């Protein structure tokens, strides 16, 4: 079984352990085993597509649109972490969103 190697180094294992991160490795090329992340990726790509389409922005701006959509999602409350934003859960303080 090949697990890619990207996230299997001892250094990364120690990092995750130190920060209380529980890891679950999956078999390579089986997105079905990582359903939560795959659904999040699909949702994100749908948002990017809708954003570009709504404003008739050329596809060349896809990377920037994806960065912006992730930026907004990281600063939006979610029930998965007690109505905090991912940014707040990570950094410990509410993010600025007045520029939205």
C-alpha positions in Angstrom: 0.0 0.0 0.0 1.5 3.3 -1.1 0.4 6.3 1.1 2.0 9.0 -1.0 4.8 9.8 1.4 4.0 13.5 1.6 2.6 13.3 5.1 4.3 10.2 6.4 7.6 11.6 7.5 8.7 11.4 11.1 9.0 15.1 11.3 5.4 15.6 10.3 4.2 12.8 12.7 6.0 14.6 15.6 4.4 18.0 14.5 0.9 16.5 14.5 1.4 14.8 17.8 2.8 17.9 19.4 -0.2 20.0 18.2 -2.8 17.4 19.1 -3.6 16.5 15.5 -5.0 13.0 14.9 -4.0 11.6 11.6 -5.6 8.9 9.5 -3.7 7.8 6.4 -5.6 6.5 3.4 -4.7 4.4 0.4 -3.4 6.4 -2.5 -5.9 7.2 -5.3 -9.0 6.3 -3.2 -10.8 9.7 -2.6 -13.7 7.7 -1.2 -11.7 7.1 2.0 -11.4 10.8 2.6 -15.1 11.8 2.2 -15.1 15.0 4.4 -12.1 16.5 2.6 -13.5 15.5 -0.8 -16.9 17.1 -0.1 -15.2 20.2 1.1 -13.1 20.4 -2.1 -16.1 19.8 -4.2 -18.1 22.6 -2.4 -15.2 24.9 -2.7 -14.8 24.3 -6.4 -18.5 24.9 -6.9 -18.3 28.2 -5.1 -15.3 29.2 -7.3 -17.1 28.2 -10.4 -20.2 30.1 -9.4 -18.2 33.2 -8.4 -16.4 33.3 -11.7 -19.5 32.6 -13.7 -21.7 35.2 -11.9 -19.2 38.0 -12.5 -18.2 36.7 -16.0 -14.5 36.6 -14.9 -12.1 34.8 -17.3 -10.9 31.3 -16.2 -7.4 32.7 -15.9 -8.4 34.1 -12.6 -9.4 30.7 -11.2 -6.4 30.5 -8.8 -7.1 33.9 -7.3 -10.8 33.1 -7.0 -10.0 29.9 -5.2 -7.7 31.7 -2.8 -10.4 34.3 -2.1 -13.1 31.7 -1.5 -10.9 29.8 0.9 -10.1 33.1 2.6 -13.8 33.9 3.1 -14.6 30.3 4.3 -11.8 30.5 6.8 -13.4 33.6 8.2 -17.0 32.3 8.2 -18.6 30.6 11.3 -19.2 26.9 11.1 -21.1 24.5 13.3 -18.2 22.0 13.1 -16.3 24.1 15.6 -19.0 25.6 17.9 -19.9 28.5 15.7 -16.4 29.8 15.6 -14.5 30.6 12.4 -11.7 28.3 11.3 -9.4 31.3 11.5 -10.5 32.0 15.1 -10.0 28.3 16.1 -6.5 28.3 14.6 -5.3 31.7 15.9 -7.4 32.2 19.0 -8.9 35.5 18.0 -11.8 36.7 15.8 -10.6 37.6 12.3 -11.2 41.0 10.8 -13.9 40.9 8.1 -14.8 44.6 7.7 -13.2 44.6 4.2 -15.6 42.0 2.9 
